Amino acid sequence: MTKVEQSVKDELVQLDKKHFIHPTSNMKQLQEDGPAFIFTEGDGIYLKDVEGRKLMDSLSSLWNVNIGHGRKEIGEVAKEQINKLAFTSTFNNWSHEPVIRLAAEIAEWAPGDLNATFFTSGGSEANDTAFKTVRHYWKVMGQPEKKKIISRKLSYHGVAMGATSATGIEQFHTFTTSIAPDFHYVDSSIEALKELIEKEGADTIAAYISEPVQGSGGVNLPPEGYFQEVRKICDEHDILFIADEVICGFGRLGTNFGIERFGVTPDIITMAKGVTSGYAPLGGMIISERIHQEIIEKTEGNFWHGYTYSGHPTAAAIALKNLEIIKNENLIEHVNVVGKQMLEGFEWIKEQHDNVVDVRGIGLLGAIGIERASESVDPIGPKVVAEALKKGLICRSVVYNGQDTLAFAPPFPITKEQMDEMIIIVNESIKAVK
């Protein structure tokens, strides 16, 4: 770095430490070490930081940059829309062309009869919207006592109050002093779900929510046949099924929506991240035709829920272009090809290391499980992440509830050669800390 570049970096570090509160980060560590990265550029599967380091982004930043970094055509669409109509409200039945066309496009992507979308700024808002909507639905259907939400342990549904309350990861609960009532958590077994429904009473339960594959909880795949049984149970007990597709949606698992991998159609889908590939904040709740029509018919007055940026014109235009890119470049088909390569690479890594006890993945969402004797023993994953970083790879470790997991979700356009490079770096990094 030149003296000028170093001076700029030093200024940014001090400003960051003094003025910026980082999400899900160690505040004391920031004050001691400054920001871990200050990124300046993105190109494909790579990020570049203020020091000029080029790093492979094997998690698509936050599971969301599906089409890769630096897509200039997205910038051109954003500029065109901002110059034309940057923002207008969609309250009071106001509308605009980008959000109308996006809602229609999402209906084409969604399974079954899910065809009406309420837009939000992100995934947490999408899940809060779903929880309020299902409770409103049962209220207007004459069953207001149906208000409880069931989620799975180790699930992640966001950090708004309702979304935090649905999240099945203890650390997000202990951060605050109060969790919203009427949220319940079950192990990932059909027996546990049946027992909870019997205990609480189906006539008090509004909805069940689950990620098709748990992301932040450790890239946990569901048991064989799990969602088919959940769908049957929900139908038998008049419980709505919400699929949280914030990570899995728009191709991440090699299908339009992740739940389609398991042959199930939910009543509601919540989505965000991949709908814009992170180029603008946008999320939403997609509901079935049946639910949509019943809410229309039975709701008197307004649907009393909305965010300032629900259906933001620029975000909607960006989403449309993003989905067009995914389709035109056949990226979902590519996800299945390189996803198979990734899983085969993880299997090869497992063969090299006796402390790698499990590898798993669907599409471009995968994980490597490392043996951990007990929670009192320091996990190896964070050390592997640090070693990989030295070799030019950004990856993530998950250490909740005694697990020691390396998580991966590379951008869709990753090539076979780049995937090979990623696998080699991960293998060498595990070897280096073993």
N, C-alpha and C positions, 0 to 999 in steps of 0.2 A: 504494500500500500504506500502511496505517496504521502507526504506530510499533510497535504490538503485533504486527502481521503481519510487519513487517520483522524484529523481534526473534526471532520464531519461526523465520523463514527462516534468519537468521544462525546460530541455534543448530543447526538441522538440517544446515546446510552444514558446520559445524565437526565435528559428530558423524559425519557421513558420511565426511569426509576422514580422520578419526582411526580409525574402527572398521570401515568397510565396504569390502571388496575387491570391486570390480565385475567381472563376467564380460566377457571380450573388450573391454576398455577400456584406455585409456592411463593408467597409474598416475601418471605425472609430471604429466600434464595435469590430473588430478583434484586433485592437491595445489596446483596453481597457480590453477585456475579454479573448483574445486568442482564439484558435479554439474551437468550441463547442464540437467536438468529435475528438479524435485521435483513429481511429479504428485499431484493430490488427488482428482480426479473423472473419471469417464468416462461418456459419454452418446452412444449410437449410433456414429457414425464420428468423434466428437470426444473429445479429452482436455483437461482443464483443469489448470493447474499452480498452484503455491503463490503465484505472482504474479498469478493471475487470468487468464492468457492462455488463450484457447480455440484449440485447434490441431486441424486435420483430420489424422487418423491414416491416411495412405495406404498403410501397410504392415501394418495390423492388428497393430501393435506388433512382434511377431516372427513374422509370417506366420500368426498363430494365432487372433486374436479374430474368428472367422468370423461369428458372429451379431451382432457389435457390442458396444460397452461398455454397462454399466449395466442389463442385463436383470434386472429385479426378480424375475421368476418363477424365475430360477436361484437367487437368494438365498433365496427361500422354500423351494425344494426342499432346498437345503443345510441350512437351519435345521431343517426337519422331520426330515431324516435324522440330523443331529447329535444332536438331542434324542432320537431313537429308538435309533440305534446308530451312533455316530461312527466306530468302528473295531473290527474284529476280524480276526485273522489268517486267511489262507486256506491256510496250511501244513497238512500232515498230513491233507489232504482235508476240512478245515473249509470251510464255505461260508456264504453269506448271499444273500438275495433280490436285492439290487441288482446284484451281479456276475453272478449267473446270468442275469438278464433282459438285462443289457447284452451278455454273450457271445452270447446268442441273437439279439439285435437286430443286432449287428455281422455275424453270419453272414448275415442278410437283406440287408445292405448290400454284402457282399463278392461279387466275381465268381466264377463257376465253382463249384468244390466247396470253396472256402476257408471253413471253418466252425468252427474251434476256435481260441480266443484265449488266449494267455498275457499277463497284464497286468503293466505296469511303471509307473514314475513318469514316464517321458518317453521321448523319441526316442532318446537315446544308449543308454539301457538296453534299449530295444526292439531296436536293431541289435546290441548285444552279445549279447543273448539269441538272436537269429537266428544269429549266427556260432557260438555254442556249440552251438545246437540242430542246425545242419546237420552239424557235425563229430560230434556224438553220433549223429546219424542214420546217417551213413556208417560209423561204428564198429560200431553194432549190426547194420548190414547186411553186415558182414564186409569192409568196405573202409576201414580206419582211415587208410590213406595219403591218402585224399581229404580234405584239410584246407585247401587254399589258397583264398583269397577274391580274386576279381577285381572291381575297381571302376573307375570312369572318372575320368580327370583332370578337375579342377575340380568333382568331386562333393563334397558335404558330408553326412556321416553321423553327426556328433555328436562329443563330446569325452571319453567314457569311453575306456579304453585300446584296446579293439577298434574302437570307432567312430572314434576318431582315426586309427587305423592304416588304416582303410578310406577315410578322407577323402582326396580327391585334390588338396588345396590345400596347397601347400608350407609356408605359414606355421604351420599347425597341427602340422606335423611338427618344424620347427626350434625350436618352443617348448620341447620336451622333449629329453632326451638319448637316448631309446631308443623305438623303435616296435616293436610286436609283430611277430613273424615271420609269413611265409606270406601276406602281403598284396601284391597286384600291381595296377598301374594301367595303363590303356590309353587311347589317344586315342579319340574318339567315331567310330570307323569299324569296319566289319565286318572289314576286312582286318587291322587291328591286333589285334582280338580273336582271329581265327583264328591269327595268327602267335604270339600269346602262348600259346594252348592247345597249339599244336604244340611250342613251345619247352619248356613246363613239363610237358606230358603230361596228357591229360584224366584219367588215373587218379590224379592228385594234386590235382585241383581239386574242391572241395566245392560252391562256389556262385559265381554272378555277382550283383552288386547294383548297382542304379541307381535314381536318382530319375527319374520320368517326365519331368519338366522340372527341370533343375538350378536350385535356388533361390539359396542363398548364393554359389554360384560365378558368378552373373551372370545368372540367368534364361535359361539356355541350352536351346533346344528341340533335340530329337534330329533327326538327319538323316531324310529321308523314308524310310519303310520300315525304319528301323533296328531297332525292337524286334521286328518280325515275324521278321527274320533272326536276331536274338539268341535268340528262342524256339526257332527251328529248330536252331540250333547247340547250345544247351543240351540239347535233346532228343536230338540225335545223339550227344553226348558224355557223357550221363548227368551233367549239371551242373544243380544247382538254381538257379532264377531267383528272386531276391528283389527285389521292388519296394519301395523306400523311399518310402512315402507320407506321411511326417511332415508335409510341407508340402502336397502335392498331394491328400491324402485328404479325404474328407467334403465334396466339392463344389467345391474351389478351382478345378479345371479345367473345371467344368461337367458333371461326371459324378460318380457316387458315389466312385470312386477314379480317380486320374489315368491309370493305365495303361490303363483302358478306352477312353480317347481313341484309343489306338493299336491296338485290336483284339487285345489280348494278355491272357492270363490267367497270372499268375505262380504259382509253387509256394508262395511265402510273401509276405506283406505285412507291413511294419512301419509303425506309425502312432503318432501322438500329437496334438499341437497341436489340430487341428480337431475331435477327438472330444469335447473339452469346451469348445472355443473359448477356452481359457486360463482358464476359471473355476475350475479345479482341475488340479493336475499329474496327468496320466494318459497312458500310452502302452501299446503292446502289439505282439505278434507274432501274426498270423493265419496258420494253416497249412492245407494242403489235407487233405481227408478221407483221402486215400491215405497221406500222410506221418504224419498223426495215428494212424491205425490201425496202421501198421507200427512206429511207436515204441512204442505200447501193447503190441503183440504181442511185440516183441523186447527190450524193456528189462526187465532183472531188478532188482527193488528200486525205489528212489526215482528220480524225475527230479531229479537233484541240482543244482537251480538255483532261485533264488527271491529276491525282495526283500521287505523288511518290508512295503512298501506295495503289493505285488502284489494287485490287486483291492480297493483301498481302498473301503469302503462309501459314504462321502460322495462321493468322486470318481466312483464308478460311478453314483450317483443323479444327479449333476450331468450326467454324459455322456448318460444316458438322456433327461433333459429337453432338453439341447442338441440331440440328434438329432431329438427330437420337434418342436422349433421349426423346424429346417431343413426337415423334411418338411411340417409344417402350414402354414408360410408360403411354401412353394414357392420357397425361396431358391436352390436349384440352377438352376431355370428362370430366375430373375432374374439369376443369375451370367452365364448365357449372353447375356442381353439387354444388361446393362450392360458385360459383357466385350467385346462387339462394339463398343459405343460407345467404350470405352476405347482399343481398338486403332485405331479410325477417328480418334480424337483424336490419338493418337501419330503416325499417318500425316500428319495436318494439321500437327503440330509439325515433322515432318521437312521438309515443304514450305517452312516458314518459315525454316529454318536450314541452311546448307550444311555446318555442322560436325556435324549429326546424320546419321549414316551408316547407322543400322539401327534399326528398331523391331520388336518381336516380342511375342507374347503368346498365351495360351490361357486362356479363362475370365477370372477375375480375378487372373491372374498375368502381369505384363507388364514390359517393359523398353524403355528408350531408350538406344541406343549412340551415344556421342559420339566423334568422331575424336580420336585421340591419336597424334602423330607418332612418339614413342618413349617408353620408360619413364623417360628422363631429363627429359622434359617433364612439368611438373606437370599432373595431370588437372583437368579443368574440373568434373567431377561434384560433388566436395565443395563447390565454390564455389556451384554451383547449389542444392545442399541448404541451404546457409547462407542464400542469398537467398530460397528458398522459405519457410524458417522465418520470416523477417521478414514474409512475406505470409500467415502462418497455416497453412502446410502442412508436415507432417513427412513426409519421404521419405528414401531411402537411396541411397548411391552404393556401387558395387563397383569396385575398382581392381586386383584380382588380375591378375597375368600380363600387364600392359600394357593391359588393357582399361579403359575409362572408361564405366561403365554406371550409369544411374539405374533403380532397381528399385521396382516397385509391386505391392501386393496388398491393396487396400482391403477393409474389411469387406463382407460380402455384402449388407446392406440399403442400401448406398449408392444414392441416388436418381439419376435422370438429371440433375437440376439440380445436385446435388452433384458428379457426375462432370464436368459441364461446368466447374464452378468449379475443380476439381482440374486439368483440362487447361489452363485459362487461366493459372493460377498457375505451372504448370510452364513453359509457353511464355514467360511474362513473365520468369521467373527465368533461363531460358537466354539470353534477349535481354539481360538486365541484365548478365550476366558475359561476354558474347560479345566 
